[in-house]
Amino acid sequence: MAGSRTAGTAGGPRASRAASAGLGTGTGTGTDVGAGQQVAGPAPGGDASPARRRSPSRRPGHSAGIKDATAIVGIGQTAFAKQLPESEKALACRAILAALDDAGIAPAEVDGLASYTMEETDEVEVAKSLGFGDLTHFSKVGYGGGGSCATVAHLAAAVATGQATVGVAWRSRKRGSGPRPWKNTTVQLPTPAQWTRPFGLLRPADEIAMLARRYMHEYGATRDHLFHVALACRNRANQNPAALMYERPLTREMYMTSRWISEPLCLFDNCLETDGALACVIVSAERARDCRQPPAYIHSVAQGLPAQHHGMVNYWNDDPLTGPAWTAARHLWKHADFTPEDVDVAQIYDAFTPLIPLSLEGYGFCARGEGGAFTEGGALEIGGRLPLNTGGGGLSEAYVHGFNLINEGVKQLRGTSTAQVPDAATCLVTAGEGVPTSALLLRA
């Protein structure tokens, strides 16, 4: 049981977990990672553990790449709702203007953009509407929620290499009032879907339900473990006036008696359907010092697409539960100066509750099969071993393909979150597990 285990020391349990997680192999620009669980924190609501609050170690002399060369200096968002009257373009423009104002940067200075391939407002329309200058970098990332952190990564690389000076990443979506993507039966199915939808896996929830059932069978995870995830996100949303689930508590009885969406996933295992938009602004570390807000430095970035990957069901891998998070994590930690045990707070993509235990394992916070048990004893609450999704996440704040997790990570490092982790100096942000993914390490 996670609540009864104690953290190991160098060469002990942490070292064995690092080997189990496939981490600790970084060379050159990174550090060897002890991927074991964190030092257990106090009960929820207690003081932060000093052992987890130490500053990340610095390793002078290592090649920096884009490490700490750029920072997020502005964040913005619209209201979130089941249905908003504005168009996706109008919402995008509102969020971007709010982020630029937060940074104290004029729209005419923007010369780089990044968003999702699923974003329906293109760069031309955004640039014209907001009065941007000449754009010298623009990119879009695929795979829905798997691309969230990659939008920031692309701009960080562009700014660090001189292809842009002020980058804006954004996502605008009307998922609450708009159509459900899988309802369109008139288009030719992409190749992966030809192996799932004809056999009843019509929605992402069905595919994740299959992985969840396999995980429960293999490792003994239970619905209570999934409830711990849903509860932690809901508790944080109850503190966040901007969250859709603000002042709407969740109990175990409500969870256990709610309707099935795709067994073993019930209503509260699934993310919200939301209208809204968010954006953030990326500049060089040098310029960040002169911006309006404290910078959140982009310490390490990664994307991950494993060999022979097959969407969320991952049929052709020997282990379907080894998803893209494992590939992204190896690259992320290889280029970082700190390890999973140095992470103060995490914003982990939560379109579905099972993605949390799978991601906890993939990013090295515990060994394979221990993700469920990791959630016990208030581990994901404020004051726990790994405070999680402190704005409420996709489960309880808003679901905008994970972009709210990026902005919440910035708020934590600024000290302005509605559920602030004391002295938070490092934050992991992840994109969707199960699809080609991406991740960020941010530091104050």
C-alpha positions as a Markdown table, in Angstrom:
| # | Residue | x | y | z |
|---|---|---|---|---|
| 1 | Met | 0.0 | 0.0 | 0.0 |
| 2 | Ala | 1.4 | 3.4 | -1.0 |
| 3 | Gly | 0.6 | 5.0 | 2.4 |
| 4 | Ser | 2.7 | 2.5 | 4.2 |
| 5 | Arg | 5.8 | 2.6 | 2.0 |
| 6 | Thr | 8.8 | 4.8 | 2.8 |
| 7 | Ala | 11.0 | 6.5 | 0.3 |
| 8 | Gly | 14.3 | 4.8 | -0.3 |
| 9 | Thr | 17.7 | 6.3 | -0.4 |
| 10 | Ala | 20.3 | 6.4 | -3.1 |
| 11 | Gly | 21.0 | 2.9 | -4.2 |
| 12 | Gly | 17.9 | 1.6 | -2.4 |
| 13 | Pro | 14.3 | 1.4 | -3.5 |
| 14 | Arg | 14.5 | 4.6 | -5.6 |
| 15 | Ala | 17.3 | 3.1 | -7.6 |
| 16 | Ser | 15.4 | -0.1 | -8.3 |
| 17 | Arg | 12.4 | 1.9 | -9.3 |
| 18 | Ala | 14.5 | 4.0 | -11.7 |
| 19 | Ala | 15.6 | 0.8 | -13.4 |
| 20 | Ser | 12.0 | -0.5 | -13.5 |
| 21 | Ala | 10.8 | 2.7 | -15.1 |
| 22 | Gly | 13.6 | 2.6 | -17.7 |
| 23 | Leu | 14.9 | 6.0 | -16.5 |
| 24 | Gly | 18.3 | 6.9 | -15.2 |
| 25 | Thr | 20.0 | 6.5 | -18.6 |
| 26 | Gly | 20.7 | 10.1 | -19.4 |
| 27 | Thr | 24.1 | 11.1 | -20.6 |
| 28 | Gly | 25.7 | 14.3 | -21.8 |
| 29 | Thr | 23.2 | 17.0 | -21.1 |
| 30 | Gly | 21.2 | 15.3 | -18.4 |
| 31 | Thr | 21.4 | 13.5 | -15.1 |
| 32 | Asp | 20.8 | 9.9 | -14.2 |
| 33 | Val | 17.3 | 9.8 | -12.7 |
| 34 | Gly | 16.2 | 8.1 | -9.6 |
| 35 | Ala | 12.6 | 7.5 | -10.6 |
| 36 | Gly | 11.3 | 6.3 | -7.3 |
| 37 | Gln | 8.4 | 7.7 | -5.3 |
| 38 | Gln | 8.7 | 10.9 | -3.5 |
| 39 | Val | 9.3 | 11.4 | 0.2 |
| 40 | Ala | 5.9 | 11.0 | 1.8 |
| 41 | Gly | 4.3 | 14.3 | 2.6 |
| 42 | Pro | 2.1 | 15.2 | 5.6 |
| 43 | Ala | -1.6 | 14.7 | 5.7 |
| 44 | Pro | -3.7 | 16.8 | 3.4 |
| 45 | Gly | -3.8 | 20.4 | 4.5 |
| 46 | Gly | -0.6 | 20.1 | 6.5 |
| 47 | Asp | 2.7 | 22.0 | 5.9 |
| 48 | Ala | 4.7 | 21.1 | 2.8 |
| 49 | Ser | 7.5 | 18.6 | 3.4 |
| 50 | Pro | 10.9 | 20.3 | 3.6 |
| 51 | Ala | 12.4 | 17.2 | 1.9 |
| 52 | Arg | 10.3 | 17.9 | -1.2 |
| 53 | Arg | 10.9 | 21.6 | -1.2 |
| 54 | Arg | 14.6 | 21.6 | -1.8 |
| 55 | Ser | 15.8 | 23.5 | -4.9 |
| 56 | Pro | 16.7 | 21.5 | -8.0 |
| 57 | Ser | 20.4 | 20.9 | -8.3 |
| 58 | Arg | 22.3 | 22.7 | -11.0 |
| 59 | Arg | 24.9 | 21.0 | -13.1 |
| 60 | Pro | 27.3 | 23.6 | -14.5 |
| 61 | Gly | 29.2 | 22.6 | -17.6 |
| 62 | His | 26.5 | 20.6 | -19.2 |
| 63 | Ser | 25.3 | 21.5 | -22.7 |
| 64 | Ala | 22.2 | 23.7 | -22.2 |
| 65 | Gly | 20.3 | 23.3 | -25.5 |
| 66 | Ile | 17.1 | 25.2 | -24.8 |
| 67 | Lys | 17.3 | 24.5 | -21.1 |
| 68 | Asp | 16.1 | 27.7 | -19.2 |
| 69 | Ala | 16.7 | 29.8 | -22.3 |
| 70 | Thr | 13.1 | 30.8 | -22.5 |
| 71 | Ala | 10.2 | 31.5 | -20.2 |
| 72 | Ile | 6.4 | 31.8 | -20.1 |
| 73 | Val | 5.7 | 35.4 | -19.1 |
| 74 | Gly | 2.0 | 35.8 | -19.9 |
| 75 | Ile | -1.1 | 33.6 | -19.5 |
| 76 | Gly | -4.7 | 34.3 | -20.4 |
| 77 | Gln | -8.0 | 32.5 | -20.6 |
| 78 | Thr | -11.7 | 33.2 | -21.2 |
| 79 | Ala | -14.5 | 32.1 | -19.0 |
| 80 | Phe | -15.3 | 28.4 | -19.1 |
| 81 | Ala | -18.8 | 27.1 | -19.7 |
| 82 | Lys | -20.9 | 24.3 | -21.2 |
| 83 | Gln | -22.0 | 26.8 | -23.8 |
| 84 | Leu | -20.5 | 30.2 | -24.7 |
| 85 | Pro | -22.0 | 32.5 | -27.3 |
| 86 | Glu | -18.7 | 33.7 | -29.0 |
| 87 | Ser | -17.1 | 31.9 | -31.9 |
| 88 | Glu | -13.9 | 29.9 | -31.4 |
| 89 | Lys | -12.0 | 32.7 | -33.2 |
| 90 | Ala | -13.4 | 35.3 | -30.8 |
| 91 | Leu | -12.5 | 33.2 | -27.8 |
| 92 | Ala | -9.0 | 32.6 | -29.2 |
| 93 | Cys | -8.4 | 36.3 | -29.6 |
| 94 | Arg | -9.7 | 37.1 | -26.1 |
| 95 | Ala | -7.4 | 34.6 | -24.5 |
| 96 | Ile | -4.4 | 35.7 | -26.5 |
| 97 | Leu | -5.0 | 39.4 | -25.7 |
| 98 | Ala | -5.3 | 38.6 | -22.1 |
| 99 | Ala | -2.0 | 36.7 | -22.1 |
| 100 | Leu | -0.2 | 39.5 | -23.9 |
| 101 | Asp | -1.6 | 42.0 | -21.4 |
| 102 | Asp | -0.5 | 39.8 | -18.5 |
| 103 | Ala | 3.0 | 39.9 | -20.0 |
| 104 | Gly | 3.0 | 43.6 | -20.8 |
| 105 | Ile | 3.7 | 42.9 | -24.5 |
| 106 | Ala | 2.0 | 44.6 | -27.4 |
| 107 | Pro | 0.4 | 42.5 | -30.1 |
| 108 | Ala | 2.5 | 44.0 | -32.8 |
| 109 | Glu | 5.6 | 42.4 | -31.2 |
| 110 | Val | 4.4 | 38.8 | -31.7 |
| 111 | Asp | 6.3 | 37.0 | -34.4 |
| 112 | Gly | 5.7 | 33.4 | -33.5 |
| 113 | Leu | 2.6 | 31.2 | -33.1 |
| 114 | Ala | 1.9 | 27.6 | -32.2 |
| 115 | Ser | -1.3 | 25.7 | -31.7 |
| 116 | Tyr | -3.0 | 22.3 | -32.4 |
| 117 | Thr | -3.8 | 20.8 | -35.8 |
| 118 | Met | -7.3 | 20.5 | -34.4 |
| 119 | Glu | -7.5 | 24.3 | -33.9 |
| 120 | Glu | -10.0 | 25.7 | -36.3 |
| 121 | Thr | -8.8 | 29.3 | -36.1 |
| 122 | Asp | -5.7 | 29.6 | -38.3 |
| 123 | Glu | -2.7 | 31.8 | -37.9 |
| 124 | Val | -3.7 | 34.2 | -40.7 |
| 125 | Glu | -7.0 | 35.0 | -39.0 |
| 126 | Val | -5.5 | 35.5 | -35.5 |
| 127 | Ala | -2.6 | 37.6 | -36.8 |
| 128 | Lys | -5.0 | 39.9 | -38.8 |
| 129 | Ser | -7.5 | 40.2 | -36.0 |
| 130 | Leu | -5.0 | 41.1 | -33.3 |
| 131 | Gly | -2.6 | 43.3 | -35.3 |
| 132 | Phe | 0.5 | 41.1 | -35.2 |
| 133 | Gly | 3.6 | 42.1 | -37.1 |
| 134 | Asp | 5.4 | 39.8 | -39.5 |
| 135 | Leu | 5.4 | 36.2 | -38.4 |
| 136 | Thr | 8.7 | 34.3 | -38.7 |
| 137 | His | 7.6 | 31.1 | -37.0 |
| 138 | Phe | 4.2 | 29.2 | -36.9 |
| 139 | Ser | 3.5 | 25.6 | -36.3 |
| 140 | Lys | 0.7 | 23.2 | -35.3 |
| 141 | Val | 0.9 | 20.0 | -33.4 |
| 142 | Gly | -1.2 | 16.9 | -33.9 |
| 143 | Tyr | -3.0 | 14.3 | -31.7 |
| 144 | Gly | -5.4 | 16.5 | -29.8 |
| 145 | Gly | -4.4 | 16.7 | -26.1 |
| 146 | Gly | -1.1 | 15.1 | -26.9 |
| 147 | Gly | 0.0 | 18.3 | -28.4 |
| 148 | Ser | -0.6 | 20.7 | -25.6 |
| 149 | Cys | 2.9 | 20.9 | -24.1 |
| 150 | Ala | 4.5 | 20.6 | -27.6 |
| 151 | Thr | 3.0 | 24.0 | -28.6 |
| 152 | Val | 5.1 | 25.6 | -25.9 |
| 153 | Ala | 8.1 | 23.4 | -26.8 |
| 154 | His | 8.0 | 24.5 | -30.4 |
| 155 | Leu | 8.0 | 28.1 | -29.4 |
| 156 | Ala | 10.7 | 27.6 | -26.9 |
| 157 | Ala | 12.9 | 26.1 | -29.6 |
| 158 | Ala | 12.0 | 28.9 | -32.0 |
| 159 | Val | 12.8 | 31.7 | -29.5 |
| 160 | Ala | 16.0 | 30.0 | -28.3 |
| 161 | Thr | 17.3 | 29.7 | -31.8 |
| 162 | Gly | 16.4 | 33.1 | -33.0 |
| 163 | Gln | 13.5 | 32.1 | -35.3 |
| 164 | Ala | 11.1 | 34.2 | -33.2 |
| 165 | Thr | 11.3 | 36.7 | -30.3 |
| 166 | Val | 7.7 | 36.7 | -28.9 |
| 167 | Gly | 5.8 | 33.5 | -29.3 |
| 168 | Val | 2.1 | 32.8 | -28.5 |
| 169 | Ala | 0.6 | 29.3 | -28.0 |
| 170 | Trp | -3.1 | 28.9 | -27.7 |
| 171 | Arg | -6.1 | 26.6 | -27.9 |
| 172 | Ser | -9.7 | 27.6 | -28.4 |
| 173 | Arg | -12.5 | 25.0 | -28.4 |
| 174 | Lys | -16.2 | 24.8 | -28.3 |
| 175 | Arg | -16.5 | 21.2 | -27.2 |
| 176 | Gly | -19.3 | 21.8 | -24.8 |
| 177 | Ser | -21.7 | 23.3 | -27.4 |
| 178 | Gly | -20.1 | 21.8 | -30.5 |
| 179 | Pro | -20.4 | 18.3 | -32.0 |
| 180 | Arg | -18.7 | 15.2 | -30.7 |
| 181 | Pro | -16.0 | 14.2 | -33.2 |
| 182 | Trp | -16.9 | 10.5 | -33.3 |
| 183 | Lys | -20.5 | 11.2 | -34.4 |
| 184 | Asn | -19.4 | 12.0 | -37.9 |
| 185 | Thr | -19.9 | 8.6 | -39.7 |
| 186 | Thr | -19.6 | 10.0 | -43.2 |
| 187 | Val | -15.8 | 10.3 | -43.4 |
| 188 | Gln | -13.3 | 7.5 | -44.1 |
| 189 | Leu | -11.9 | 6.1 | -40.9 |
| 190 | Pro | -8.2 | 6.6 | -40.3 |
| 191 | Thr | -6.2 | 3.4 | -40.2 |
| 192 | Pro | -6.0 | 3.0 | -36.4 |
| 193 | Ala | -9.8 | 3.5 | -36.1 |
| 194 | Gln | -10.5 | 0.8 | -38.6 |
| 195 | Trp | -9.2 | -1.6 | -35.9 |
| 196 | Thr | -11.3 | -0.3 | -33.1 |
| 197 | Arg | -14.6 | 1.4 | -34.1 |
| 198 | Pro | -16.1 | -1.5 | -36.0 |
| 199 | Phe | -15.6 | -3.6 | -32.9 |
| 200 | Gly | -17.4 | -1.2 | -30.5 |
| 201 | Leu | -14.6 | 1.1 | -29.4 |
| 202 | Leu | -16.4 | 4.2 | -30.7 |
| 203 | Arg | -15.1 | 6.9 | -28.4 |
| 204 | Pro | -11.9 | 7.7 | -26.6 |
| 205 | Ala | -13.6 | 6.7 | -23.4 |
| 206 | Asp | -14.1 | 3.2 | -24.8 |
| 207 | Glu | -10.4 | 2.8 | -25.7 |
| 208 | Ile | -9.2 | 4.1 | -22.3 |
| 209 | Ala | -11.8 | 1.8 | -20.6 |
| 210 | Met | -10.1 | -1.2 | -22.3 |
| 211 | Leu | -6.7 | 0.0 | -21.0 |
| 212 | Ala | -8.1 | 0.6 | -17.5 |
| 213 | Arg | -9.6 | -2.9 | -17.4 |
| 214 | Arg | -6.2 | -4.4 | -18.5 |
| 215 | Tyr | -4.4 | -2.3 | -15.8 |
| 216 | Met | -6.8 | -3.4 | -13.1 |
| 217 | His | -6.5 | -7.0 | -14.1 |
| 218 | Glu | -2.7 | -6.9 | -14.3 |
| 219 | Tyr | -1.9 | -4.9 | -11.1 |
| 220 | Gly | -4.9 | -5.0 | -8.8 |
| 221 | Ala | -5.9 | -1.4 | -9.2 |
| 222 | Thr | -9.4 | -0.6 | -8.0 |
| 223 | Arg | -12.2 | 1.9 | -8.6 |
| 224 | Asp | -11.2 | 3.5 | -5.3 |
| 225 | His | -7.9 | 4.4 | -6.9 |
| 226 | Leu | -9.6 | 6.1 | -9.7 |
| 227 | Phe | -11.9 | 7.8 | -7.2 |
| 228 | His | -8.8 | 9.3 | -5.5 |
| 229 | Val | -7.9 | 10.9 | -8.8 |
| 230 | Ala | -11.3 | 12.3 | -9.4 |
| 231 | Leu | -11.6 | 13.6 | -5.8 |
| 232 | Ala | -8.3 | 15.4 | -5.8 |
| 233 | Cys | -9.2 | 17.2 | -9.0 |
| 234 | Arg | -12.7 | 18.1 | -7.7 |
| 235 | Asn | -11.3 | 19.3 | -4.3 |
| 236 | Arg | -9.0 | 21.7 | -6.2 |
| 237 | Ala | -11.8 | 22.9 | -8.4 |
| 238 | Asn | -13.9 | 23.6 | -5.3 |
| 239 | Gln | -11.2 | 26.2 | -4.5 |
| 240 | Asn | -11.1 | 27.7 | -8.0 |
| 241 | Pro | -13.9 | 30.2 | -8.8 |
| 242 | Ala | -13.1 | 29.8 | -12.6 |
| 243 | Ala | -13.7 | 26.1 | -12.5 |
| 244 | Leu | -16.9 | 24.6 | -13.9 |
| 245 | Met | -17.1 | 22.4 | -10.8 |
| 246 | Tyr | -16.5 | 25.2 | -8.3 |
| 247 | Glu | -18.7 | 24.7 | -5.2 |
| 248 | Arg | -19.8 | 21.3 | -6.4 |
| 249 | Pro | -18.3 | 18.7 | -4.0 |
| 250 | Leu | -17.8 | 15.1 | -4.9 |
| 251 | Thr | -18.3 | 12.2 | -2.5 |
| 252 | Arg | -17.4 | 8.5 | -2.7 |
| 253 | Glu | -21.1 | 7.6 | -2.7 |
| 254 | Met | -21.7 | 9.9 | -5.7 |
| 255 | Tyr | -18.8 | 8.4 | -7.5 |
| 256 | Met | -19.7 | 4.8 | -6.9 |
| 257 | Thr | -23.3 | 5.2 | -7.8 |
| 258 | Ser | -22.9 | 7.3 | -10.9 |
| 259 | Arg | -23.8 | 6.0 | -14.3 |
| 260 | Trp | -21.4 | 4.1 | -16.4 |
| 261 | Ile | -19.9 | 5.8 | -19.5 |
| 262 | Ser | -17.8 | 2.8 | -20.6 |
| 263 | Glu | -17.2 | 0.3 | -17.8 |
| 264 | Pro | -15.1 | 0.4 | -15.7 |
| 265 | Leu | -15.3 | 4.2 | -16.2 |
| 266 | Cys | -18.2 | 6.1 | -14.7 |
| 267 | Leu | -19.3 | 9.6 | -15.2 |
| 268 | Phe | -16.7 | 11.1 | -12.9 |
| 269 | Asp | -13.9 | 9.3 | -14.6 |
| 270 | Asn | -14.4 | 11.4 | -17.7 |
| 271 | Cys | -13.4 | 14.9 | -18.4 |
| 272 | Leu | -15.8 | 17.8 | -18.8 |
| 273 | Glu | -17.2 | 19.1 | -22.1 |
| 274 | Thr | -16.2 | 22.8 | -22.2 |
| 275 | Asp | -16.3 | 25.9 | -24.3 |
| 276 | Gly | -13.3 | 28.2 | -23.7 |
| 277 | Ala | -9.8 | 29.3 | -24.7 |
| 278 | Leu | -6.4 | 29.7 | -23.2 |
| 279 | Ala | -3.1 | 31.1 | -24.3 |
| 280 | Cys | 0.5 | 31.8 | -23.1 |
| 281 | Val | 3.4 | 34.0 | -24.1 |
| 282 | Ile | 7.0 | 32.8 | -24.5 |
| 283 | Val | 10.1 | 35.0 | -24.7 |
| 284 | Ser | 13.8 | 34.7 | -24.1 |
| 285 | Ala | 15.0 | 34.3 | -20.5 |
| 286 | Glu | 16.8 | 37.7 | -20.9 |
| 287 | Arg | 13.7 | 39.5 | -21.9 |
| 288 | Ala | 11.6 | 37.7 | -19.3 |
| 289 | Arg | 13.4 | 39.6 | -16.5 |
| 290 | Asp | 11.8 | 42.8 | -17.8 |
| 291 | Cys | 8.3 | 41.5 | -18.2 |
| 292 | Arg | 5.3 | 42.3 | -16.0 |
| 293 | Gln | 5.1 | 38.9 | -14.3 |
| 294 | Pro | 7.6 | 36.6 | -12.7 |
| 295 | Pro | 8.9 | 34.2 | -15.3 |
| 296 | Ala | 8.2 | 30.5 | -15.4 |
| 297 | Tyr | 11.4 | 29.1 | -17.0 |
| 298 | Ile | 11.1 | 26.3 | -19.5 |
| 299 | His | 13.6 | 23.9 | -18.2 |
| 300 | Ser | 13.1 | 20.8 | -20.3 |
| 301 | Val | 10.7 | 19.8 | -23.1 |
| 302 | Ala | 9.9 | 16.5 | -24.8 |
| 303 | Gln | 7.6 | 14.8 | -27.3 |
| 304 | Gly | 7.1 | 11.1 | -27.3 |
| 305 | Leu | 5.9 | 8.6 | -30.0 |
| 306 | Pro | 6.9 | 5.0 | -29.2 |
| 307 | Ala | 7.9 | 2.5 | -31.9 |
| 308 | Gln | 4.9 | 0.6 | -33.3 |
| 309 | His | 2.5 | 2.7 | -31.4 |
| 310 | His | -1.2 | 2.3 | -32.2 |
| 311 | Gly | -3.3 | 5.0 | -30.7 |
| 312 | Met | -4.8 | 4.6 | -27.2 |
| 313 | Val | -5.3 | 0.9 | -27.4 |
| 314 | Asn | -1.7 | 0.2 | -28.4 |
| 315 | Tyr | -2.5 | -3.2 | -29.8 |
| 316 | Trp | 0.9 | -4.0 | -31.4 |
| 317 | Asn | 3.1 | -3.3 | -28.5 |
| 318 | Asp | 4.2 | -6.2 | -26.2 |
| 319 | Asp | 2.9 | -4.1 | -23.3 |
| 320 | Pro | -0.1 | -2.0 | -24.2 |
| 321 | Leu | 0.3 | -0.2 | -20.9 |
| 322 | Thr | 3.7 | 1.3 | -21.8 |
| 323 | Gly | 2.4 | 4.4 | -23.5 |
| 324 | Pro | 4.0 | 7.5 | -25.0 |
| 325 | Ala | 4.6 | 8.9 | -21.6 |
| 326 | Trp | 7.5 | 6.5 | -21.1 |
| 327 | Thr | 9.2 | 7.7 | -24.3 |
| 328 | Ala | 8.6 | 11.4 | -23.5 |
| 329 | Ala | 9.8 | 10.9 | -19.9 |
| 330 | Arg | 13.2 | 9.4 | -20.9 |
| 331 | His | 13.9 | 12.4 | -23.1 |
| 332 | Leu | 12.5 | 15.0 | -20.6 |
| 333 | Trp | 14.6 | 13.8 | -17.6 |
| 334 | Lys | 17.7 | 13.2 | -19.8 |
| 335 | His | 17.8 | 17.0 | -20.4 |
| 336 | Ala | 16.8 | 18.1 | -16.9 |
| 337 | Asp | 18.9 | 19.1 | -13.9 |
| 338 | Phe | 16.5 | 17.6 | -11.5 |
| 339 | Thr | 14.5 | 14.4 | -11.0 |
| 340 | Pro | 10.9 | 13.2 | -10.3 |
| 341 | Glu | 11.5 | 13.5 | -6.6 |
| 342 | Asp | 12.4 | 17.2 | -7.0 |
| 343 | Val | 9.0 | 18.0 | -8.5 |
| 344 | Asp | 6.9 | 20.2 | -6.2 |
| 345 | Val | 3.6 | 20.0 | -8.1 |
| 346 | Ala | 2.4 | 18.3 | -11.2 |
| 347 | Gln | -0.2 | 19.1 | -13.8 |
| 348 | Ile | -0.9 | 15.7 | -15.4 |
| 349 | Tyr | -3.3 | 15.3 | -18.3 |
| 350 | Asp | -6.6 | 13.9 | -17.0 |
| 351 | Ala | -9.1 | 13.4 | -19.8 |
| 352 | Phe | -9.8 | 10.2 | -17.9 |
| 353 | Thr | -8.8 | 9.1 | -14.4 |
| 354 | Pro | -6.8 | 6.0 | -15.5 |
| 355 | Leu | -4.3 | 8.3 | -17.3 |
| 356 | Ile | -3.1 | 9.5 | -13.9 |
| 357 | Pro | -1.7 | 6.2 | -12.6 |
| 358 | Leu | -0.4 | 5.4 | -16.0 |
| 359 | Ser | 1.4 | 8.7 | -16.2 |
| 360 | Leu | 2.7 | 8.5 | -12.6 |
| 361 | Glu | 4.5 | 5.4 | -13.7 |
| 362 | Gly | 5.6 | 6.6 | -17.1 |
| 363 | Tyr | 7.2 | 9.8 | -15.7 |
| 364 | Gly | 9.0 | 7.9 | -12.9 |
| 365 | Phe | 7.1 | 8.8 | -9.7 |
| 366 | Cys | 6.6 | 5.1 | -9.0 |
| 367 | Ala | 7.4 | 1.7 | -10.5 |
| 368 | Arg | 5.2 | -0.2 | -13.0 |
| 369 | Gly | 2.0 | -1.3 | -11.4 |
| 370 | Glu | 2.3 | 1.1 | -8.4 |
| 371 | Gly | 0.3 | 4.0 | -9.9 |
| 372 | Gly | -2.9 | 3.0 | -8.3 |
| 373 | Ala | -1.5 | 2.6 | -4.8 |
| 374 | Phe | 0.4 | 5.9 | -5.2 |
| 375 | Thr | -2.9 | 7.7 | -5.0 |
| 376 | Glu | -3.7 | 6.4 | -1.5 |
| 377 | Gly | -3.5 | 8.4 | 1.7 |
| 378 | Gly | -4.2 | 11.8 | 0.2 |
| 379 | Ala | -1.0 | 11.6 | -1.9 |
| 380 | Leu | -2.5 | 13.8 | -4.7 |
| 381 | Glu | -3.9 | 16.5 | -2.3 |
| 382 | Ile | -2.2 | 19.7 | -1.2 |
| 383 | Gly | 0.4 | 18.6 | 1.4 |
| 384 | Gly | 0.6 | 15.1 | -0.1 |
| 385 | Arg | 3.4 | 13.4 | -1.9 |
| 386 | Leu | 2.6 | 14.9 | -5.3 |
| 387 | Pro | -0.1 | 17.7 | -5.3 |
| 388 | Leu | -1.9 | 17.3 | -8.6 |
| 389 | Asn | -3.9 | 19.4 | -11.1 |
| 390 | Thr | -4.3 | 22.2 | -8.6 |
| 391 | Gly | -6.8 | 24.2 | -10.7 |
| 392 | Gly | -9.1 | 21.2 | -11.1 |
| 393 | Gly | -7.7 | 19.8 | -14.3 |
| 394 | Gly | -9.8 | 18.5 | -17.2 |
| 395 | Leu | -11.9 | 16.5 | -14.8 |
| 396 | Ser | -13.2 | 19.4 | -12.8 |
| 397 | Glu | -11.9 | 22.8 | -14.1 |
| 398 | Ala | -12.3 | 22.7 | -17.8 |
| 399 | Tyr | -11.3 | 20.4 | -20.7 |
| 400 | Val | -9.6 | 22.5 | -23.4 |
| 401 | His | -7.2 | 19.8 | -24.6 |
| 402 | Gly | -5.0 | 20.2 | -21.5 |
| 403 | Phe | -4.0 | 23.8 | -22.0 |
| 404 | Asn | -5.3 | 24.9 | -18.6 |
| 405 | Leu | -2.7 | 22.6 | -17.1 |
| 406 | Ile | 0.0 | 24.7 | -18.7 |
| 407 | Asn | -1.4 | 27.9 | -17.3 |
| 408 | Glu | -2.0 | 26.4 | -13.9 |
| 409 | Gly | 1.7 | 25.3 | -13.8 |
| 410 | Val | 2.7 | 28.9 | -14.4 |
| 411 | Lys | 0.3 | 30.1 | -11.6 |
| 412 | Gln | 1.9 | 27.7 | -9.1 |
| 413 | Leu | 5.4 | 29.0 | -9.9 |
| 414 | Arg | 4.2 | 32.6 | -9.5 |
| 415 | Gly | 2.5 | 31.8 | -6.2 |
| 416 | Thr | -1.0 | 32.8 | -7.5 |
| 417 | Ser | -2.9 | 29.5 | -7.7 |
| 418 | Thr | -6.2 | 29.2 | -5.9 |
| 419 | Ala | -4.7 | 26.0 | -4.4 |
| 420 | Gln | -1.2 | 27.1 | -3.9 |
| 421 | Val | 1.5 | 24.6 | -3.0 |
| 422 | Pro | 3.8 | 26.3 | -0.5 |
| 423 | Asp | 7.2 | 27.4 | -2.1 |
| 424 | Ala | 6.5 | 25.6 | -5.3 |
| 425 | Ala | 9.6 | 26.0 | -7.5 |
| 426 | Thr | 9.4 | 23.1 | -10.0 |
| 427 | Cys | 6.4 | 21.8 | -11.9 |
| 428 | Leu | 5.8 | 19.0 | -14.4 |
| 429 | Val | 3.1 | 19.5 | -17.0 |
| 430 | Thr | 2.1 | 16.6 | -19.3 |
| 431 | Ala | 0.0 | 16.2 | -22.3 |
| 432 | Gly | -2.4 | 13.3 | -23.2 |
| 433 | Glu | -1.1 | 9.8 | -22.4 |
| 434 | Gly | -2.2 | 7.1 | -24.8 |
| 435 | Val | -1.6 | 9.3 | -27.9 |
| 436 | Pro | 1.7 | 10.8 | -29.2 |
| 437 | Thr | 2.4 | 13.1 | -26.4 |
| 438 | Ser | 4.6 | 15.9 | -24.9 |
| 439 | Ala | 5.7 | 17.3 | -21.6 |
| 440 | Leu | 7.3 | 20.3 | -19.9 |
| 441 | Leu | 9.4 | 20.9 | -16.9 |
| 442 | Leu | 8.9 | 24.4 | -15.6 |
| 443 | Arg | 10.9 | 26.1 | -12.8 |
| 444 | Ala | 10.7 | 29.4 | -11.0 |
